[in-house]
Amino acid sequence: MRTRIFAMAVAVALMTGVTQSGAGSVPMQTDDPAKKLDVLAGHWQTEGAFTGSENKISTSLDCRWSPQGAYLICEQLVRMPNGDHRQLTVYSYGKDAGYSYTTLSDPGAKPTSGGI
């Protein structure tokens, strides 16, 4: 579910064409469609609570371009009442495949992939 929510946020950012340069972003050509992923680069923190509950949740997300600039790599820590969870997501753009992602939820978990 967390992956779907974040993937939806990415899709909205890509569709609106918002551009923002975050810390640690790698310069890319302006005509490169992958540049739209730069809107996610940087450090993000969120806090909230489950509806109808006192259970609070907080997240810390860091997204950076890979050293060669082809992939956006995001690592997330989710603090929930029942314990912490980690997630690593790699976003990419391919001319034939469009935008896609692969996520590892908690170390050792089976990866999930999809398109945006």
Salt bridges, closest charged atoms under 4 A:
ASP38 OD2 - LYS35 NZ 3.35
ASP62 OD1 - HIS43 ND1 2.66
ASP84 OD2 - ARG79 NH1 2.58
ASP106 OD2 - HIS85 ND1 3.12
